[in-house]
Amino acid sequence: MFQNFHIDNLTHFPKELDSLLNQQRKVIDNITKSNDTSYQKVLKPLQDLNEELGLFFTPLSHLNSVMNSEETQKAYEESLPLLSKFGSEMAQNVELFKKIEQIKTESDEAKTVVSHDIRDFVLSGVNLPEAEKKRMEEISLKLSELSNNFSQNLLDATNAYELIIRDAKDVEGMPQSDIDAAKEEVEGKTVYKFTLQIPSYLAYMTYGPNREYRKELSKAYSTRAPENAEVIDQILALKNEKAKLLGFDSYAQYALETRDASKEEDVITFLNDLADAALPQAENELAELKAFAQNSDAIKDLAGYDVGYYSEKLKKEKFDFDDTMTKPYFVQEKVLNGLLDIVSELFDVTFKPADVPTWHECVKPFDIFDNGKLSGRIYFDLEARKEKRGGAWMNDWETHYIDSEGKTHLASAFVVCNFSPTTKTTPSLLRHDDVVTLFHEMGHAIHHLFGKCKERSVSGINGVAWDVVEFPSQFLENFAYEAAILKRFAFHYESGEPISEELMAKIKETKNYQAALGILRQVEFSLFDFKLHQGFYQGDEVQALLDGIREKTSLLPAPKYNKFQHGFAHIFAGGYAAGYYSYKWAEVLSADAFFSCLDEESGFDKEAAKGYKEYILANGGAKEMSELYQEWLGRKADVKSLIKLYEID
């Protein structure tokens, strides 16, 4: 059965972790010294140990992200060196490596586990001389510390800033729900507080009428955590050193060993081709926006901090539509229940609220039943709060697999977002972008939760190549634009009236509004990340690289003070180093799959959904994603589907 979410004592956690790791060391030592080279006696128990460790440690790492405090930080920071040391010992255990090399297996899943394990041993330096192995261990430890420092610096900087607006005219025209969320009483006077937390920040950048305040907020956001400059230098130096120790020319080359993309030039060519395809349309989109800002407010020098504001106004004029028209229809609770109903219907599962411990009162846990049988558990933590790091993500906890004693384990996962919180006057209301985000994270979650593999190492999202792991999330998010899907949960929070056909048509019609500018932005991030890890950059060279890429991708010059990299947590704290391109790489699969499954009337072809669950979701990392895709649809994904999805001319 499932674990309950709890940590008995944060103070004792590192000590308990150390004790668990020492127990595991004994088991690993016994496996290593035994004469047995059968899969059942070597790799099965090793996977049990991985699950045991994940079950113990994930609650702390999760808590540190969603209920951050001095206690969680301390326990987490003291635990990292213990885990890093243990990981290095495992990765450099030569005797165990030799034993795994001898294992013969029958099933395809087990063969994949063996080949992945051998590959990972080699990439961890198992064949290196002792002194270099020791250095690899030091590098791993330091990188885990630096990644945590980067994330903590960003969270602290985000929480440290607030913009107090005293004049009501400076919030005039903003959505009432955003005004209510910002409103505070200070010494008997009403003020409006905006922060760098995403719902608050985006609210003012999109609707805030005072240009100077937008500039101030934007500057605060893009200059957060200047101390991360030094952290970045250290991370890049260590990643470069690690790659060189293993015989690679660069960290990017090393990273591709475990990816779907096989060559560096394939990634660069793909990104440049995408930029070239988007550039002419992006130039037209920007020219239109500049002309609109000048005609509206005599703005002759459109800046980055104006883009969100005037884009929203132009969208309203052009399509007679903006987010304020749809936001009242997307009540968080109804959207979530609607999403669960849709997933239930498409994939023949049922969600039932679970009465189990959680980390915060707003968390909603559900048990999942497949054909009447309990098959998984999911927790939703959807509202922003200051103890929670920004962004949205899915975190896997338990994994579906069969252990060494023949017992079946079930999967569980957490979906975390930062939506506008419920207030005394208004429920939590979502922008349509938020609805898309929730679908996206749910796509990740069902990839893990619907896994049916017997081997833990390839079940759910385990063993899935990093640059295709976004496929299921992007695939599901595409349906959040379809009227047949939206009408199931879009009801006005006050009147209960369903969303009109006209508004749903506007959502679809505006989906690709400024799509080319959006593509250029993603290509900019992806090229910066990949090229950064192809060479060795330090200090001012990092900014110079970004500036060089922006000459092609950024049609509006970024201000000198903009230090985007200091907040690029995806690559410096989130595992996307030399892998940010994955979002677009995987989108070729998701776009192609979307057009293969789309049904205009119901939103989704149920027969196709059944195949998607059976071939893609159930098989996790047991085979290459391109192979699973071929088995599902009988062909390769077509790159043109991506251009079609964005309606790029």
PyMOL commands that set and color helices and strands:
alter all, ss='L'
color gray80, all
select helices_A, chain A and resi 13-33+39-66+70-91+94-102+108-123+130-160+168-171+176-182+198-207+211-222+228-245+251-258+264-297+304-319+323-329+332-347+432-449+456-458+466-468+471-481+483-486+501-509+515-532+540-553+564-567+569-572+582-597+606-617+625-633+640-646
alter helices_A, ss='H'
color red, helices_A
select strands_A, chain A and resi 162-165+183-186+189-195+349-353+364-370+373-383+393-396+401-402+408-409+411-419+598-599+603-604
alter strands_A, ss='S'
color yellow, strands_A
deselect
rebuild
show_as cartoon
